[in-house]
């Protein structure tokens, strides 16, 4: 009886010769598996915009009264209305634009392939400003802290030190659909996002981050690890098992990336461009892994713009836009534009009021992007905040907007897109039941 590609991959990984045997089976068997996977494949790509992206200058109100209010609140930072990329529509009937650097993202929005989630942030349950000030336990722990805010977005919670991330918790549920490797793959620094209750994400090495052993050394190293795994010293034995597992997982990933290296799309030669190229090549070679569901994580930027914000923000968003353009092009090349969903996270927004150093400081609710995946784009989900300093949505007098939509509702909408059932969504996103409107709808 012919051995299946998946069984062979697992056996190869266990035996430690996956990379060596690649040429023997990567062609006909993998080609047939690829055809079977193409129609059912889905993947999520989560991008954390590190440091707190200034959403106030990413999504700009363009109607006269609202624009004048925006411009008057941040004289050193306000963008010229004429330079913004005008968005074709919004549910409120108001006119908005994206930052001048987001030309390609705006084009995707206007062609119905991207949307904006407005004024969204970590929030455990709906709450007004009066309720938050009366009961501070409703405010996320360590509000305005970079590490806490990042962890809250990546765990869909309001605790400062979560034990799992929403990507890892989804991975717990879809592990049977991820082939020979875990479903969640990290092309950036370590993140709680990739940690589940049972599944631990693995690092996708590529480009500048590759630290591969010379091929001839792999059998020797694996042999030593196999010998050490039988040690009576439990620490030595477990370390050896982890070493063998990691090397075999990386061998499969290298193999998948090699299979996907035929992409013609050229990516920007930036750290973020390289990360997206690594993800694209892994997706392209997914048949080697046998995955029909995958979750990817990466980071971009440093958006911590306390000073001289305009130039830095333009540079960061230009990198985001050009790298996303290449990634979308690569997905089109693979025929997967409607099967891969991209979304942004960021620590927090920045204050609407400038800080006097041509920058802005840490705030709360922000605007996020969702791109691709066959979504019903060309719209803004949620409500743009009223720009009233000390008003009902300003927490502290600096334009620190209270969320009118929870990060839990946004991320649960992505989970629903991935195919999670209502009970599964309740498991992955325990705070979702606190919101009567439930998860956002992407389709």
C-alpha positions as a Markdown table, in Angstrom:
| # | Residue | x | y | z |
|---|---|---|---|---|
| 1 | Unk | 0.0 | 0.0 | 0.0 |
| 2 | Unk | 1.3 | 3.5 | -0.9 |
| 3 | Unk | 2.3 | 5.6 | 2.1 |
| 4 | Unk | 0.6 | 9.0 | 2.3 |
| 5 | Unk | 2.6 | 12.2 | 2.0 |
| 6 | Unk | 1.6 | 13.2 | 5.6 |
| 7 | Unk | 2.6 | 9.9 | 7.1 |
| 8 | Unk | 5.9 | 10.0 | 5.2 |
| 9 | Unk | 6.6 | 13.6 | 6.5 |
| 10 | Unk | 6.0 | 12.6 | 10.1 |
| 11 | Unk | 8.1 | 9.4 | 9.7 |
| 12 | Unk | 10.8 | 11.5 | 8.1 |
| 13 | Unk | 10.7 | 14.0 | 11.0 |
| 14 | Unk | 10.9 | 11.3 | 13.6 |
| 15 | Unk | 13.8 | 9.7 | 11.8 |
| 16 | Unk | 15.6 | 13.0 | 11.3 |
| 17 | Unk | 16.1 | 12.8 | 7.6 |
| 18 | Unk | 13.3 | 15.0 | 6.3 |
| 19 | Unk | 15.6 | 17.6 | 4.8 |
| 20 | Unk | 17.9 | 15.0 | 3.2 |
| 21 | Unk | 15.0 | 13.0 | 1.7 |
| 22 | Unk | 13.2 | 16.1 | 0.3 |
| 23 | Unk | 14.1 | 15.6 | -3.4 |
| 24 | Unk | 12.8 | 12.0 | -3.3 |
| 25 | Unk | 9.2 | 13.0 | -2.5 |
| 26 | Unk | 8.7 | 16.7 | -2.9 |
| 27 | Unk | 7.6 | 16.5 | -6.5 |
| 28 | Unk | 4.7 | 14.2 | -7.6 |
| 29 | Unk | 3.3 | 13.4 | -4.1 |
| 30 | Unk | 3.5 | 17.0 | -3.0 |
| 31 | Unk | 2.0 | 18.3 | -6.2 |
| 32 | Unk | -1.1 | 16.2 | -5.7 |
| 33 | Unk | -1.4 | 17.2 | -2.0 |
| 34 | Unk | -1.0 | 20.9 | -3.1 |
| 35 | Unk | -4.0 | 20.5 | -5.4 |
| 36 | Unk | -6.1 | 19.0 | -2.7 |
| 37 | Unk | -5.2 | 21.7 | -0.2 |
| 38 | Unk | -5.7 | 24.8 | -2.4 |
| 39 | Unk | -9.5 | 24.9 | -2.3 |
| 40 | Unk | -9.8 | 24.5 | 1.5 |
| 41 | Unk | -6.7 | 26.4 | 2.7 |
| 42 | Unk | -7.1 | 29.4 | 5.1 |
| 43 | Unk | -4.5 | 31.4 | 6.9 |
| 44 | Unk | -4.3 | 34.4 | 9.2 |
| 45 | Unk | -1.4 | 36.8 | 9.3 |
| 46 | Unk | -1.2 | 39.0 | 12.3 |
| 47 | Unk | 1.1 | 42.1 | 12.2 |
| 48 | Unk | 1.9 | 43.9 | 15.4 |
| 49 | Unk | 2.8 | 47.6 | 14.8 |
| 50 | Unk | 5.3 | 47.8 | 17.6 |
| 51 | Unk | 5.4 | 50.9 | 19.9 |
| 52 | Unk | 1.9 | 52.3 | 19.4 |
| 53 | Unk | 0.9 | 53.4 | 15.9 |
| 54 | Unk | -0.6 | 56.9 | 15.7 |
| 55 | Unk | -4.1 | 55.9 | 14.4 |
| 56 | Unk | -5.2 | 59.5 | 14.6 |
| 57 | Unk | -2.9 | 60.2 | 11.6 |
| 58 | Unk | -3.6 | 56.8 | 10.0 |
| 59 | Unk | -7.4 | 57.5 | 9.6 |
| 60 | Unk | -8.2 | 61.2 | 9.1 |
| 61 | Unk | -11.7 | 62.8 | 9.0 |
| 62 | Unk | -11.9 | 64.9 | 5.8 |
| 63 | Unk | -15.3 | 66.6 | 6.2 |
| 64 | Unk | -14.7 | 70.3 | 6.8 |
| 65 | Unk | -15.9 | 70.6 | 10.4 |
| 66 | Unk | -14.3 | 67.4 | 11.6 |
| 67 | Unk | -11.1 | 68.1 | 9.8 |
| 68 | Unk | -10.8 | 71.5 | 11.3 |
| 69 | Unk | -11.3 | 70.0 | 14.8 |
| 70 | Unk | -8.6 | 67.4 | 14.1 |
| 71 | Unk | -6.2 | 70.0 | 12.8 |
| 72 | Unk | -6.7 | 72.4 | 15.7 |
| 73 | Unk | -6.0 | 69.7 | 18.2 |
| 74 | Unk | -2.5 | 68.8 | 16.9 |
| 75 | Unk | -1.0 | 71.7 | 15.0 |
| 76 | Unk | 2.5 | 70.1 | 14.8 |
| 77 | Unk | 1.2 | 66.8 | 13.6 |
| 78 | Unk | -1.9 | 67.4 | 11.5 |
| 79 | Unk | -1.7 | 66.2 | 7.9 |
| 80 | Unk | -2.8 | 68.3 | 4.9 |
| 81 | Unk | -6.2 | 67.2 | 3.8 |
| 82 | Unk | -5.1 | 67.3 | 0.2 |
| 83 | Unk | -2.4 | 64.7 | 0.7 |
| 84 | Unk | -4.6 | 62.0 | 2.3 |
| 85 | Unk | -5.7 | 59.0 | 0.3 |
| 86 | Unk | -9.5 | 59.4 | 0.1 |
| 87 | Unk | -11.6 | 56.4 | 1.1 |
| 88 | Unk | -14.6 | 55.8 | -1.1 |
| 89 | Unk | -17.2 | 55.3 | 1.6 |
| 90 | Unk | -18.0 | 54.8 | 5.3 |
| 91 | Unk | -21.1 | 53.6 | 7.0 |
| 92 | Unk | -21.6 | 57.0 | 8.7 |
| 93 | Unk | -21.7 | 58.9 | 5.4 |
| 94 | Unk | -18.7 | 60.9 | 6.5 |
| 95 | Unk | -15.5 | 61.2 | 4.4 |
| 96 | Unk | -12.2 | 59.8 | 5.6 |
| 97 | Unk | -8.7 | 59.4 | 4.3 |
| 98 | Unk | -5.7 | 57.2 | 5.0 |
| 99 | Unk | -2.2 | 58.5 | 5.7 |
| 100 | Unk | -0.5 | 59.6 | 2.5 |
| 101 | Unk | 2.0 | 56.7 | 2.8 |
| 102 | Unk | -0.8 | 54.1 | 2.7 |
| 103 | Unk | -1.5 | 54.4 | -1.0 |
| 104 | Unk | -1.7 | 50.7 | -1.7 |
| 105 | Unk | -3.8 | 50.0 | 1.4 |
| 106 | Unk | -6.2 | 52.8 | 0.3 |
| 107 | Unk | -6.5 | 51.2 | -3.1 |
| 108 | Unk | -7.3 | 47.8 | -1.5 |
| 109 | Unk | -10.0 | 49.5 | 0.6 |
| 110 | Unk | -11.5 | 51.3 | -2.4 |
| 111 | Unk | -11.6 | 48.0 | -4.4 |
| 112 | Unk | -13.4 | 46.3 | -1.6 |
| 113 | Unk | -10.5 | 44.2 | -0.4 |
| 114 | Unk | -9.7 | 46.0 | 2.9 |
| 115 | Unk | -11.5 | 47.6 | 5.8 |
| 116 | Unk | -10.8 | 49.7 | 8.9 |
| 117 | Unk | -11.9 | 48.7 | 12.4 |
| 118 | Unk | -12.3 | 52.1 | 14.1 |
| 119 | Unk | -11.8 | 53.1 | 17.8 |
| 120 | Unk | -11.0 | 49.6 | 19.0 |
| 121 | Unk | -9.0 | 48.5 | 22.0 |
| 122 | Unk | -8.7 | 46.1 | 25.0 |
| 123 | Unk | -12.0 | 46.2 | 27.0 |
| 124 | Unk | -13.5 | 43.3 | 29.0 |
| 125 | Unk | -17.1 | 44.6 | 28.8 |
| 126 | Unk | -18.9 | 47.7 | 27.5 |
| 127 | Unk | -18.3 | 50.7 | 29.8 |
| 128 | Unk | -18.9 | 54.5 | 29.7 |
| 129 | Unk | -16.3 | 57.0 | 30.9 |
| 130 | Unk | -18.3 | 57.5 | 34.1 |
| 131 | Unk | -18.3 | 53.8 | 34.8 |
| 132 | Unk | -14.6 | 53.5 | 34.1 |
| 133 | Unk | -13.8 | 56.4 | 36.5 |
| 134 | Unk | -16.0 | 55.0 | 39.2 |
| 135 | Unk | -14.8 | 51.4 | 38.9 |
| 136 | Unk | -11.1 | 51.4 | 37.7 |
| 137 | Unk | -11.1 | 47.6 | 37.6 |
| 138 | Unk | -12.9 | 48.0 | 34.3 |
| 139 | Unk | -9.8 | 49.7 | 32.9 |
| 140 | Unk | -7.1 | 47.3 | 31.4 |
| 141 | Unk | -4.3 | 46.5 | 33.8 |
| 142 | Unk | -1.2 | 48.7 | 33.4 |
| 143 | Unk | -3.0 | 50.9 | 30.8 |
| 144 | Unk | -0.5 | 52.8 | 28.6 |
| 145 | Unk | 2.3 | 50.3 | 29.2 |
| 146 | Unk | 3.9 | 48.9 | 26.0 |
| 147 | Unk | 4.4 | 45.3 | 27.2 |
| 148 | Unk | 0.9 | 45.1 | 28.9 |
| 149 | Unk | -0.9 | 46.7 | 26.0 |
| 150 | Unk | 0.8 | 44.4 | 23.4 |
| 151 | Unk | 0.0 | 41.3 | 25.5 |
| 152 | Unk | -3.6 | 42.4 | 25.8 |
| 153 | Unk | -4.1 | 42.8 | 22.1 |
| 154 | Unk | -2.3 | 39.5 | 21.4 |
| 155 | Unk | -4.3 | 37.6 | 24.1 |
| 156 | Unk | -7.7 | 39.4 | 23.5 |
| 157 | Unk | -7.8 | 40.2 | 27.2 |
| 158 | Unk | -7.3 | 43.0 | 29.6 |
| 159 | Unk | -4.8 | 41.4 | 31.9 |
| 160 | Unk | -1.2 | 42.6 | 31.9 |
| 161 | Unk | 0.4 | 39.1 | 32.0 |
| 162 | Unk | -1.7 | 36.6 | 30.1 |
| 163 | Unk | -0.7 | 33.0 | 29.9 |
| 164 | Unk | -1.9 | 32.4 | 26.4 |
| 165 | Unk | -2.6 | 34.3 | 23.2 |
| 166 | Unk | -5.6 | 34.2 | 20.9 |
| 167 | Unk | -3.5 | 32.8 | 18.1 |
| 168 | Unk | -2.3 | 29.9 | 20.3 |
| 169 | Unk | -5.8 | 29.2 | 21.6 |
| 170 | Unk | -7.2 | 28.9 | 18.0 |
| 171 | Unk | -4.2 | 26.7 | 17.2 |
| 172 | Unk | -5.3 | 24.4 | 20.0 |
| 173 | Unk | -8.6 | 23.8 | 18.1 |
| 174 | Unk | -7.2 | 23.5 | 14.6 |
| 175 | Unk | -4.1 | 21.4 | 15.2 |
| 176 | Unk | -5.5 | 18.4 | 13.3 |
| 177 | Unk | -5.6 | 20.7 | 10.2 |
| 178 | Unk | -2.0 | 21.9 | 10.4 |
| 179 | Unk | -0.3 | 18.9 | 8.9 |
| 180 | Unk | 3.2 | 17.9 | 10.3 |
| 181 | Unk | 3.8 | 21.1 | 12.2 |
| 182 | Unk | 1.9 | 23.3 | 14.8 |
| 183 | Unk | -0.7 | 25.6 | 13.2 |
| 184 | Unk | 0.9 | 28.8 | 14.6 |
| 185 | Unk | 4.2 | 30.1 | 13.1 |
| 186 | Unk | 6.2 | 33.1 | 14.3 |
| 187 | Unk | 8.2 | 35.1 | 11.8 |
| 188 | Unk | 9.0 | 37.7 | 14.5 |
| 189 | Unk | 10.2 | 38.0 | 18.1 |
| 190 | Unk | 8.7 | 35.8 | 20.8 |
| 191 | Unk | 5.1 | 36.7 | 21.5 |
| 192 | Unk | 2.3 | 35.5 | 23.8 |
| 193 | Unk | 0.1 | 35.5 | 20.7 |
| 194 | Unk | 1.5 | 32.1 | 19.6 |
| 195 | Unk | 1.1 | 30.3 | 22.9 |
| 196 | Unk | -1.9 | 28.1 | 23.4 |
| 197 | Unk | -3.0 | 25.8 | 26.3 |
| 198 | Unk | -1.6 | 22.8 | 24.4 |
| 199 | Unk | 0.1 | 24.2 | 21.3 |
| 200 | Unk | 3.3 | 26.2 | 21.3 |
| 201 | Unk | 4.1 | 28.2 | 18.2 |
| 202 | Unk | 7.4 | 27.7 | 16.3 |
| 203 | Unk | 9.7 | 30.1 | 14.7 |
| 204 | Unk | 9.8 | 30.5 | 11.0 |
| 205 | Unk | 13.3 | 31.2 | 10.0 |
| 206 | Unk | 14.2 | 32.9 | 6.8 |
| 207 | Unk | 16.1 | 35.7 | 5.2 |
| 208 | Unk | 18.2 | 37.5 | 7.8 |
| 209 | Unk | 17.2 | 35.3 | 10.7 |
| 210 | Unk | 18.3 | 32.0 | 9.3 |
| 211 | Unk | 20.8 | 30.1 | 11.5 |
| 212 | Unk | 20.9 | 26.7 | 9.8 |
| 213 | Unk | 23.5 | 24.1 | 10.6 |
| 214 | Unk | 25.7 | 22.8 | 7.7 |
| 215 | Unk | 23.7 | 19.9 | 6.2 |
| 216 | Unk | 26.5 | 17.4 | 6.8 |
| 217 | Unk | 26.4 | 18.1 | 10.6 |
| 218 | Unk | 22.6 | 17.4 | 11.0 |
| 219 | Unk | 22.8 | 13.6 | 11.2 |
| 220 | Unk | 25.7 | 13.8 | 13.7 |
| 221 | Unk | 23.8 | 16.4 | 15.9 |
| 222 | Unk | 20.6 | 14.3 | 15.7 |
| 223 | Unk | 22.5 | 11.2 | 16.6 |
| 224 | Unk | 24.0 | 12.9 | 19.7 |
| 225 | Unk | 20.5 | 14.2 | 20.6 |
| 226 | Unk | 19.1 | 10.7 | 20.2 |
| 227 | Unk | 21.7 | 9.3 | 22.5 |
| 228 | Unk | 21.2 | 12.0 | 25.1 |
| 229 | Unk | 17.4 | 11.5 | 25.0 |
| 230 | Unk | 18.1 | 8.1 | 26.7 |
| 231 | Unk | 20.0 | 9.7 | 29.6 |
| 232 | Unk | 19.0 | 9.0 | 33.1 |
| 233 | Unk | 19.4 | 12.7 | 33.8 |
| 234 | Unk | 15.8 | 13.9 | 33.0 |
| 235 | Unk | 17.0 | 17.5 | 32.2 |
| 236 | Unk | 19.5 | 16.2 | 29.7 |
| 237 | Unk | 17.0 | 13.8 | 28.2 |
| 238 | Unk | 14.2 | 16.4 | 27.8 |
| 239 | Unk | 16.6 | 19.0 | 26.4 |
| 240 | Unk | 17.8 | 16.4 | 23.8 |
| 241 | Unk | 14.2 | 15.6 | 22.8 |
| 242 | Unk | 13.5 | 19.3 | 22.4 |
| 243 | Unk | 16.6 | 19.7 | 20.3 |
| 244 | Unk | 15.7 | 16.9 | 18.0 |
| 245 | Unk | 12.1 | 18.2 | 17.7 |
| 246 | Unk | 13.2 | 21.7 | 16.9 |
| 247 | Unk | 15.8 | 20.6 | 14.3 |
| 248 | Unk | 13.3 | 18.4 | 12.5 |
| 249 | Unk | 10.6 | 21.1 | 12.6 |
| 250 | Unk | 13.1 | 23.6 | 11.1 |
| 251 | Unk | 14.0 | 21.0 | 8.5 |
| 252 | Unk | 10.4 | 20.8 | 7.4 |
| 253 | Unk | 10.0 | 24.6 | 7.4 |
| 254 | Unk | 13.2 | 25.0 | 5.3 |
| 255 | Unk | 11.8 | 22.4 | 2.9 |
| 256 | Unk | 8.5 | 24.2 | 2.6 |
| 257 | Unk | 10.2 | 27.5 | 2.0 |
| 258 | Unk | 12.4 | 25.9 | -0.6 |
| 259 | Unk | 9.3 | 24.5 | -2.4 |
| 260 | Unk | 7.8 | 28.0 | -2.3 |
| 261 | Unk | 10.9 | 29.8 | -3.4 |
| 262 | Unk | 9.6 | 30.0 | -7.0 |
| 263 | Unk | 7.5 | 33.1 | -6.3 |
| 264 | Unk | 8.4 | 35.9 | -8.7 |
| 265 | Unk | 7.2 | 38.7 | -6.5 |
| 266 | Unk | 9.9 | 41.0 | -5.3 |
| 267 | Unk | 9.7 | 42.1 | -1.6 |
| 268 | Unk | 11.3 | 45.3 | -0.1 |
| 269 | Unk | 14.7 | 44.6 | 1.5 |
| 270 | Unk | 13.6 | 45.7 | 4.9 |
| 271 | Unk | 13.2 | 43.5 | 8.1 |
| 272 | Unk | 9.4 | 43.6 | 7.6 |
| 273 | Unk | 9.6 | 42.9 | 3.9 |
| 274 | Unk | 11.8 | 39.9 | 4.6 |
| 275 | Unk | 9.4 | 38.6 | 7.3 |
| 276 | Unk | 6.5 | 38.8 | 4.9 |
| 277 | Unk | 8.6 | 37.1 | 2.1 |
| 278 | Unk | 9.3 | 34.3 | 4.6 |
| 279 | Unk | 5.6 | 33.9 | 5.4 |
| 280 | Unk | 4.7 | 33.9 | 1.7 |
| 281 | Unk | 7.3 | 31.2 | 0.8 |
| 282 | Unk | 6.0 | 29.1 | 3.7 |
| 283 | Unk | 2.4 | 29.4 | 2.5 |
| 284 | Unk | 3.5 | 28.7 | -1.0 |
| 285 | Unk | 5.2 | 25.5 | 0.2 |
| 286 | Unk | 2.4 | 24.5 | 2.5 |
| 287 | Unk | 1.9 | 21.1 | 0.8 |
| 288 | Unk | 5.2 | 20.0 | 2.2 |
| 289 | Unk | 3.7 | 20.5 | 5.7 |
| 290 | Unk | 0.2 | 19.2 | 4.7 |
| 291 | Unk | -1.5 | 22.2 | 6.3 |
| 292 | Unk | -5.0 | 23.5 | 5.4 |
| 293 | Unk | -5.1 | 25.9 | 8.3 |
| 294 | Unk | -2.2 | 28.2 | 9.5 |
| 295 | Unk | -1.7 | 31.2 | 11.6 |
| 296 | Unk | 1.3 | 33.5 | 11.2 |
| 297 | Unk | 2.7 | 36.3 | 13.4 |
| 298 | Unk | 5.2 | 39.1 | 12.7 |
| 299 | Unk | 6.1 | 42.6 | 13.8 |
| 300 | Unk | 6.8 | 45.9 | 12.1 |
| 301 | Unk | 8.2 | 49.2 | 13.0 |
| 302 | Unk | 8.9 | 51.1 | 15.9 |
| 303 | Unk | 6.0 | 53.5 | 16.2 |
| 304 | Unk | 6.9 | 54.9 | 19.6 |
| 305 | Unk | 6.9 | 58.5 | 18.3 |
| 306 | Unk | 7.2 | 60.7 | 21.4 |
| 307 | Unk | 9.2 | 63.2 | 19.3 |
| 308 | Unk | 9.7 | 64.2 | 15.6 |
| 309 | Unk | 6.7 | 62.0 | 14.7 |
| 310 | Unk | 5.9 | 63.0 | 11.2 |
| 311 | Unk | 9.0 | 61.8 | 9.5 |
| 312 | Unk | 9.3 | 58.6 | 11.5 |
| 313 | Unk | 5.6 | 57.7 | 11.1 |
| 314 | Unk | 5.8 | 58.3 | 7.3 |
| 315 | Unk | 8.8 | 56.0 | 7.1 |
| 316 | Unk | 7.1 | 53.3 | 9.1 |
| 317 | Unk | 3.8 | 53.4 | 7.2 |
| 318 | Unk | 5.7 | 53.5 | 3.9 |
| 319 | Unk | 7.4 | 50.2 | 4.8 |
| 320 | Unk | 4.1 | 48.7 | 5.9 |
| 321 | Unk | 2.4 | 49.8 | 2.7 |
| 322 | Unk | 5.1 | 48.6 | 0.2 |
| 323 | Unk | 5.6 | 45.3 | 2.0 |
| 324 | Unk | 1.9 | 44.6 | 2.2 |
| 325 | Unk | 1.6 | 45.4 | -1.6 |
| 326 | Unk | 4.3 | 42.8 | -2.3 |
| 327 | Unk | 2.6 | 40.2 | 0.0 |
| 328 | Unk | -0.8 | 40.8 | -1.6 |
| 329 | Unk | 0.9 | 40.4 | -5.0 |
| 330 | Unk | 2.5 | 37.1 | -3.9 |
| 331 | Unk | -0.9 | 35.8 | -2.7 |
| 332 | Unk | -2.4 | 36.6 | -6.1 |
| 333 | Unk | 0.5 | 34.8 | -7.7 |
| 334 | Unk | -0.5 | 31.7 | -5.6 |
| 335 | Unk | -4.2 | 32.2 | -6.2 |
| 336 | Unk | -4.8 | 32.7 | -2.5 |
| 337 | Unk | -5.9 | 36.3 | -2.3 |
| 338 | Unk | -9.3 | 35.3 | -0.8 |
| 339 | Unk | -7.9 | 32.6 | 1.5 |
| 340 | Unk | -5.4 | 34.6 | 3.6 |
| 341 | Unk | -6.6 | 37.3 | 6.0 |
| 342 | Unk | -4.2 | 40.0 | 7.2 |
| 343 | Unk | -4.8 | 42.2 | 10.3 |
| 344 | Unk | -2.9 | 44.7 | 12.3 |
| 345 | Unk | -2.5 | 45.1 | 16.1 |
| 346 | Unk | -0.7 | 47.8 | 17.9 |
| 347 | Unk | 0.1 | 48.5 | 21.5 |
| 348 | Unk | -2.3 | 51.5 | 21.6 |
| 349 | Unk | -3.1 | 54.7 | 19.8 |
| 350 | Unk | -1.3 | 57.9 | 20.6 |
| 351 | Unk | -2.8 | 61.0 | 22.2 |
| 352 | Unk | -4.7 | 63.4 | 19.9 |
| 353 | Unk | -3.0 | 66.3 | 21.6 |
| 354 | Unk | 0.7 | 66.8 | 20.7 |
| 355 | Unk | 3.2 | 66.6 | 23.6 |
| 356 | Unk | 5.2 | 69.7 | 22.7 |
| 357 | Unk | 8.1 | 67.7 | 21.2 |
| 358 | Unk | 6.5 | 67.3 | 17.7 |
| 359 | Unk | 5.3 | 63.9 | 18.9 |
| 360 | Unk | 2.5 | 62.3 | 20.9 |
| 361 | Unk | 2.2 | 60.0 | 23.9 |
| 362 | Unk | 0.6 | 56.7 | 24.8 |
| 363 | Unk | -3.2 | 56.5 | 24.6 |
| 364 | Unk | -5.8 | 53.7 | 24.2 |
| 365 | Unk | -8.4 | 53.0 | 21.5 |
| 366 | Unk | -6.9 | 52.8 | 18.0 |
| 367 | Unk | -7.8 | 52.0 | 14.4 |
| 368 | Unk | -6.8 | 48.7 | 12.8 |
| 369 | Unk | -6.6 | 47.3 | 9.3 |
| 370 | Unk | -8.1 | 44.1 | 8.0 |
| 371 | Unk | -7.0 | 43.1 | 4.5 |
| 372 | Unk | -7.7 | 40.2 | 2.0 |
| 373 | Unk | -9.5 | 37.0 | 2.8 |
| 374 | Unk | -12.4 | 37.7 | 0.6 |
| 375 | Unk | -13.9 | 40.0 | 3.2 |
| 376 | Unk | -16.6 | 42.6 | 2.5 |
| 377 | Unk | -14.2 | 45.5 | 2.4 |
| 378 | Unk | -14.6 | 49.2 | 1.5 |
| 379 | Unk | -16.1 | 50.0 | 4.9 |
| 380 | Unk | -15.3 | 51.2 | 8.4 |
| 381 | Unk | -16.5 | 48.9 | 11.2 |
| 382 | Unk | -17.2 | 50.7 | 14.4 |
| 383 | Unk | -17.5 | 54.4 | 15.1 |
| 384 | Unk | -14.9 | 57.1 | 14.7 |
| 385 | Unk | -14.6 | 58.9 | 18.0 |
| 386 | Unk | -16.0 | 62.4 | 18.7 |
| 387 | Unk | -12.9 | 64.6 | 18.9 |
| 388 | Unk | -14.0 | 66.4 | 22.0 |
| 389 | Unk | -11.2 | 67.0 | 24.6 |
| 390 | Unk | -12.5 | 66.1 | 28.0 |
| 391 | Unk | -15.6 | 64.8 | 26.3 |
| 392 | Unk | -17.4 | 61.4 | 26.8 |
| 393 | Unk | -14.7 | 59.4 | 25.0 |
| 394 | Unk | -11.6 | 61.3 | 26.3 |
| 395 | Unk | -10.2 | 59.6 | 29.4 |
| 396 | Unk | -7.7 | 62.2 | 30.6 |
| 397 | Unk | -7.9 | 65.5 | 28.7 |
| 398 | Unk | -5.3 | 64.6 | 26.0 |
| 399 | Unk | -7.4 | 62.8 | 23.5 |
| 400 | Unk | -7.0 | 59.4 | 25.0 |
| 401 | Unk | -10.0 | 57.8 | 23.3 |
| 402 | Unk | -12.1 | 55.1 | 25.1 |
| 403 | Unk | -12.8 | 52.1 | 22.9 |
| 404 | Unk | -16.3 | 51.9 | 21.5 |
| 405 | Unk | -15.4 | 48.4 | 20.1 |
| 406 | Unk | -13.4 | 45.8 | 22.0 |
| 407 | Unk | -10.3 | 44.0 | 20.7 |
| 408 | Unk | -12.1 | 40.9 | 21.7 |
| 409 | Unk | -14.9 | 41.6 | 19.2 |
| 410 | Unk | -12.4 | 42.3 | 16.4 |
| 411 | Unk | -10.3 | 39.2 | 17.0 |
| 412 | Unk | -13.3 | 37.0 | 17.5 |
| 413 | Unk | -14.5 | 38.2 | 14.0 |
| 414 | Unk | -11.2 | 36.9 | 12.6 |
| 415 | Unk | -11.7 | 33.6 | 14.5 |
| 416 | Unk | -15.2 | 33.3 | 12.9 |
| 417 | Unk | -13.7 | 34.0 | 9.5 |
| 418 | Unk | -11.3 | 31.1 | 10.2 |
| 419 | Unk | -14.3 | 28.8 | 10.7 |
| 420 | Unk | -14.6 | 28.6 | 14.5 |
| 421 | Unk | -18.1 | 27.7 | 15.7 |
| 422 | Unk | -19.9 | 29.7 | 18.3 |
| 423 | Unk | -18.9 | 27.4 | 21.2 |
| 424 | Unk | -15.3 | 27.5 | 20.0 |
| 425 | Unk | -15.3 | 31.3 | 19.8 |
| 426 | Unk | -16.6 | 31.3 | 23.4 |
| 427 | Unk | -13.7 | 29.1 | 24.4 |
| 428 | Unk | -11.0 | 31.2 | 22.6 |
| 429 | Unk | -12.5 | 34.6 | 23.5 |
| 430 | Unk | -14.1 | 34.3 | 27.0 |
| 431 | Unk | -15.0 | 38.0 | 27.2 |
| 432 | Unk | -17.0 | 37.9 | 24.0 |
| 433 | Unk | -20.2 | 37.0 | 25.8 |
| 434 | Unk | -20.0 | 40.4 | 27.6 |
| 435 | Unk | -20.7 | 42.2 | 24.4 |
| 436 | Unk | -24.3 | 42.1 | 23.1 |
| 437 | Unk | -23.2 | 42.9 | 19.5 |
| 438 | Unk | -20.8 | 40.0 | 19.5 |
| 439 | Unk | -18.0 | 39.6 | 17.0 |
| 440 | Unk | -17.6 | 41.9 | 14.1 |
| 441 | Unk | -18.7 | 40.6 | 10.7 |
| 442 | Unk | -16.0 | 40.4 | 8.0 |
| 443 | Unk | -17.9 | 38.7 | 5.2 |
